[in-house]
């Protein structure tokens, strides 16, 4: 089903953490043509990962 528009998403911390814990991060990201992860979100996820 194509709408002729590109599917774009901006991910926040919570979805990244949940998808990662479920082992579905790659699959979740692959659902979209464009994925943006703001720098602050990436830093927070990496900080939480180090714990």
Buried (B, 14 or more C-beta within 10 A) or exposed (E): EEEEEEEEBEBBBEBBBEBBEEEEBEEBBEEBEEBEBEEEBEEBBEEEEEE
